[in-house]
Amino acid sequence: MTQDERRVWLIRALEEERRAWGGDTPDVSDDAEGQRLLLRALVNVRPPEPADPELLRVQDAYLRERLAERGGAVGEKDMSFSPEGIAVWRGDITRLAADGIVNAANSQMLGCFVPNHRCIDNAIQTYAGIQMRLECARQMAAQGHKEPTGRAKITPGYNLPAAHVLHTVGPTVGGAIPSPHDRALLDSCYTSCLELAHERGLASLAFCCISTGEFGYPNREAAQVAVATVRDWKRQTNSKMKVIFDVFKPVDYDIYRGLLGVRG
């Protein structure tokens, strides 16, 4: 099966599921990009219901090839670390081959259900595949309540280059000046992820810019908390874990490079 054939096959399979569940089935576009967007949307809105093994098999093959189409995996050798074991890298976190990457999740911990939304939660769930939402749903059902802000959970990375994904819910600020409580919650997000990664023996961990997107935490203030918390934790624990601050926007790249003292 070619990549084009896999894409159409997956769209048809997911549409068939939706018909069985009473959902609508949009028309399939003739062009590849339109099909990619439709497939992503169908995955985004899919509830955490068990999936047919053949669906997962074709999906996994499709996502492996999709990673190559998007430029392939990026490893530690592709970035420069400071003597304290910290790096800043600008790019798509779903391409990072770290031991763990951090997802800015919501309190449901099931991923973003908005079709083709541009948040990091949507991207990570999309390129990890259906299995991640199923595992998140299993953990949340066992927990029995929404995920508190500042904690962390871990899942496999499934079809991502990263071996694991750590999911954390950041504080919602909405563009206001963060309060001391907001700062403490954001600090807790970073500390919880670091502690959980340490417990699981992860040698490298890549953070996204937690809470700066839909949750509205100001970029510079969020970066200040992130850098200070990671530095303090590494100093207190003497951990050799490599930490990557993954950024997507130019403004965040400049902020982190300035805080970390990166030259050039």
Buried (B, 14 or more C-beta within 10 A) or exposed (E): EEBEEBBBBBBEBBBEBBEEEEBEBEEBEEEEEEBBBBBBBBBBBBEBEEBEEEBBEBBBBBBEBBBEEEEEBBEBEEBEBEEEBBBBBBBBBBBBBBBBBBBBBBEBBBBBBBBBBEBBBBBBBBBBBBBBBBBBBEBBEEEEEEBEBBBBBBBBBBBBBBBBBBBBBBBBBEEEEBEEEBBEBBBBBBBBBBEBBBEBEBBBBBBBBBBBBBBBBBBBBBBBBBBBBBBEBBEEEEBEBBBBBBBBEEBBBBBBBEBBEBEE
